[in-house]
C-alpha cells in the first residue's frame, strides 16, 4: 500500500493539522498498545514493591515519577514519529559529537552515586546521557551504513563503525558502566551484520574480540570480574556478589504458576530482593504474578520485537532498515540480558527491562526508539 503525503517540513497551520490526521490513519496502533501494556504491567509491579516505603504520603512517590516518565516518553515518541527520519539522520554527526561532549562532562562533573558518575542534574532533574547516546549511535550508524555499505570491501570503511562505537564505549566504561558499554557493541554488531558484510570480516571481528579478551579482563574492576564469574556459581559468595542472583532465583521459583499475588511476594515485600524496581523487576513479576505473569510479559516483548523486525524488512530504504534494526536490537539486548540475569543465566550487569523497570531516562529512550519504529513504518507507507 502506498499513500502520497507531503513532508511535514513544507506544511504549516491547517495543512500541518491535516498532515497529522493523515499520519494518525496509518500509524501502527498495535505497537503502541503493546508498549502501553508493558508500561501498565511495570506500574503495577513498581507500586507493589515500593508502596510500603512511603505509605504515609499516599500513592508511592516512585510510582508517580514512573508515571511521569511514561507521559514524557509518549511526548518524545509523538515528536520523533512526526519528524521524517531522513531529516533526523541529517543531524546524526552533530548529535554524536554532542553526546561525546556530554559524556566527557559526566566523567568529571557528573553526580556521584555509589562511586559512579553516570548522571547529570539540570534544574532539579537527573538524566543519564549514556541512554540517549544509544539512540545517537543508532542514527549515526544507520546514516553511515546506508551511504557507505557498498564500500565495505575496503577495510577502512569497515572499521569506522567500530571506531565510532569504541569512543562511546570507552567514555561510558569510565563512568564506570560496563553493562551499558557492552550494549553499544552489540548494537553495532547487529547493524553491521544486517549490512551484509563479508563473512571473512565477521570471522576477523570474532577472533579480534577473543584475542583482546585478556586485555579487556585486565581492565575490569574487582566487582565487575566477580559479576562475570559468579553467575556460573553464585553460591561461591552467597552473601556478597552472588546474593542478588540467589535471591532473584528464589523469588522466581517461589511464584509457581499464578504467583503469590501483588503486594504478597515474600522476597519483594520483605526487601530480600535488591534493586527490585529496577534491575530485578522481572523477579518480582515471577514471584507475585507467577509463570503466567512472566509468560504475558515475554509474549508482549516478543510481539514488539517481531513488529520491529517487520518494520525493518518493509522499510522504504536502507536508512529506515538500519534504524529499525538498531532500535530492535537495542531492546532485544536489554530484554535478553535482564531476564537472563534474573534467572541466573547471565551475569548481573545492571541493565534495566524496557518499559517495565523504573528509570526516567531509560523510559524516555525506549519511547524515542518506538517513535523511530513508527516513523520508519509510516514513511514506508507514504513512499
N, C-alpha and C positions, 0 to 999 in steps of 0.2 A: 504494500500500500504506500502510495506517495502523495503527499499533500504539499501544495505550494504555499509558502508563507514568507513574508518579508522579514528581514533581520530586525531585531529589537533596536539596533543602533540607529536605524533610519526612521524610527517612529516617534511620535510624541502625542500627548494629550489623548483624545478619544481613540486615535489609531492604536496607541500603545495598550489601551484597555481592551480593544478588540483582539490585539495580539495575545494578551494574557488569556482571554476567553478561549481563543483557538488552542492555546497551549493546554488549557485545562481539559479540553475534549480528548486529547491524545496522551495525557500523562499516564504513567503506569501506576494506577492506584493500588494494584495488588502488592507491589513492592512497598508502598507506603504503609499499607495495612499490616504487612508482616513486621515492619520495623516498629510500628506503634504497639503491636502485640508484645514484642520483646521489651519495649520500654515499660509497659504496664506490668509485665511479669517482674521486671527489675525493681520497679517501685514497690510492689508488694513485699518482695523479699528484703529490700533495704529497710523498709519501715518495720518489718518483723524483727530484724536484727538490731535496730537502733532505738526503738520506741521507749525502751525501759531506761535508757541513759539520761533522757531529758523529758521524763514523763510529766514534770511539773509545768512545762511550757506548752502543753497541748501537743499538736502534731509535731513529730520529730523534726528538729531543725535540719538534720542531714537530708531527710526526705524532701523538705521544702526546697533546699538547694538543688537536689537532684531534679526535681520537677522544673525548677527554673532553668537548669541546664538543658532539659529536653525542649522547652519552648524556645530558648535561644538557638539551639541547634536547628530546630524547624525553620526559624527565620533565615539562618545561614543557608539551609537546604533550598529554600524557595529562591533566595538571591542567586545561588550558584546555578540553579536549574534554568533561570530566566536568561542569564548571560551566555551567549554562544560559546561553547568550549574552545572554538578556534580563537576567539578574542582572548580567552584566558591564557591559552598557550603562547600568545604573543608576548606576554609579560613573564614567561617562565624564568628567564635569566635574571631579571631584577628581583623576582620573588626568591630565587635561590640565593643570591648574594645578601638579600635582606635576612634570610634565615641564618646564613653564616654569621652575620654581624650580631644578631640577637643571641645565637648560641655561644659565641665568644663572650658576650656580655654576661651571660648566665654563669659561666665558669668563674668569673672574677667578682661579679656583683649580685648574683642570684641569691635568693633566700635560702639559707642553710637549714635543712631539716634532717636530723639524724645523720649528719655528716655528708649529706648530698646537696648539691646546688643544682636543682632542676627547675625551679620556679622563679618567675618574675612577678613582683607585686606592683600593680598600677592602679591608682585611685581606689585602693581598698580591695581590688580584685586580684586573685592569683591565677596565673596561667602557665602552662608548661610548653615552651616553644618547640620542644622535640616532637610533640604530637603534630603541630601544624607543619613541621618540616617534612613529615611523611607525605603529606599532600603535595608540598612543593616539589619533592623529589619525583613523585609520580608524574606530575605535569611536565617537569623538565625532561625526564627520560622519555616520556611519550612524544614530546615535541622533537627531541633529538633522534629517536629511533625511527619515527615516521618520515623524517627528512633524509637520514643518513644510512638506513639499514642496507641499502644496495651497495654500500662501501665497506661492509663488514669483512670482506676478504682481506682488507687492509688492517693489520694488527693494531695500528694506532687508533683507528676508529673503534675497534673492538674494545680497547682498554679504557676509552674515555668514560663510558658509563660507570665503570668501577672506580675511576678517579673521582667523579662527581660524588658517588656514594661514599667512598672511603673518607673523604674530608668530613662529611656529615657524621659518619660513624665515629671518627676519632674525637670530634668535639662532644658528641653525646656520651661516649665512653668515659671522657674526662670528668663528667658530672659527679659521680660515675653512674652510668645506667647501661649495663651490659645487655640486658634483655632487649631494650628498645633499639640499641645499635644493631643487634643481630636481625631485627625485623627489616631494617633498611637493606641489608644484604640479601635477605630472602626475597623482598620485593623486586630488587634488581635482577636476581637470577630468574624469577618467573617472567619478567617482562622481556629479558633478552632471549629466553627460550622461545617465547611466542614470536619473536622477531625472525625466527627461522635460521639461526646461526648454524654454521657447520659443526658437525659432531666432533671434529678434531679440536675445535676451540672449547667445546664443553668438556672434553677429556682433559685438556690443558688446565682449565679452571679447576677441575676436580683435584688433579694432582697438586696444583699450587696450593689449594686450600689445605690438603692433607700435609704437605711439606711445611707449611707455615704454622701448623697447629702447635708444635713445641714452643715456637716463639710467642704465639698467642697465649699459651698456657703460662709462660713465664711472666707475662704482664698482668695476669689476673691477681686480684687481691685474695686473701685467705678465705673470706666468707664466700666469694664467688666460686672458688675451687670446691669448697665444701658443698655448695648447692649442686654443682655439676656431678659430684661423686655420690652424694648421699641419696639421690633419688633411686639409685640401684638398691641401696640397703639403708633406709632411714633409721633403722633400729641401732645402727652403729653409734648414733648420737641422739637418743630419743628425747633428751631434754634440751638439746641445743639446735643444731642446724637441721636435724631430722624431725623436730617437733611439729612444724607446720604440716608436713606431708602426712605424718601419722594421724594427727587429729582430723585432717581432711578426709582421709580414707575411712576413719571410724565414723565420721558424720555421714558420709555417703552410704556406707554399709548398713548403718542403723535405720536408714529411711525405708527399706523394704519396698513394696510395690506402690503404695499410695502415700507414704511418708508419715511423719508424726504430726503433721498439721502446722499451719502458720502459727507463730508465737509459741510453739511447743517443742521445738528442737532442743535437745539437751545440750549438745555441743555448742550450738549457736547462742542459745538464750543464756547459758551459764558462762559464756565467753571462753570456753576451752579452745574454740576455733579462732585463730588470729586472722586479722585482715578479712573478716567475713563479709563486709560490704564492698570490698574492692577486689583483691587478688583471688580470694577463695569463695566468691559468691556462688559458684557452681556447687560447692559442697553444701551450702545452705539449702539450695534447691533440692539436692539429692536427699538431704535429711528431712526437710519439712514437707516437701511435695513428692518425694519418693521417685521410683523408677519412671512412673507415668509423667511426673512433672519434668524430669530430666529429658525424657523422650520428646515431650512437647517442645521444650527449649531447643533441642538439637534439630528437630524437624523444621522449626522456624528458620534456624540458621541454614540448613540445607537448601530450603526453598529460596532464601535470599542469595546464597552463593550460586544456585542454579540460574536465578534471574540475572546475576552479574555475568555469568558465562554466556548466556544467550544474548545479552546486550552487546558483549564484546564481539560475538560472532556475527551479529546483524548490523554492526556499526557501518555508517556510510563511507568511512575512510579509515586508513590505518591509524591516524591520530586518535580517533574515537575508540578503536580496538585496544590500543595500548593504554589509554586512560582507564577504560573499563577493566582491563586485565590487572592494572596496578591496584585499583581500588578493591577488586575482588580478592586478589592475593593478600593484600594488607589485612582484610577481615578474616580470611581463611587462616592466616598465620596466627593471629590473636586467638581465634576460636580453638584451633588445634592445640596450641601451647597451653592456654589457660585451662581447658578441660583436661588435657593430658597431665598437667602438673597437679591438678586437684585429685586425680585418680592415682597419682604416684607413678605415672608412665613417662613423665618428662621432668627435667629439673625445675625447681621453683625459681622462675626468672622474674616474677612480679609483673607479668603482662596482664592487663585487665581484660574483661569479657565485653565485647562490643554491645552497646545499648543496654547492658544489664549492670555492669559494675559502676560504682559511684566514682565520679570524677568529671568535673565540668569541662576541662579542655579536651579530654578524650571523647566525651559525648558529642561536643561540637564538631570535632574532627570526623567522627563517624557520620554525622549528618551531612557534612560537606562532601564526604565520599559518596553518600547516597544521592546528593544533589548532582554530582558529576555523572553518576549512572543514569539518572533521569534525564540529564542534559543530553548525553550521548544517544539515549533511546529516542528522545524527541527529534533530534536532528537526523536520525536515521529514517524517521517517518517523513520529515519535511524535505529530505534530499530530492 
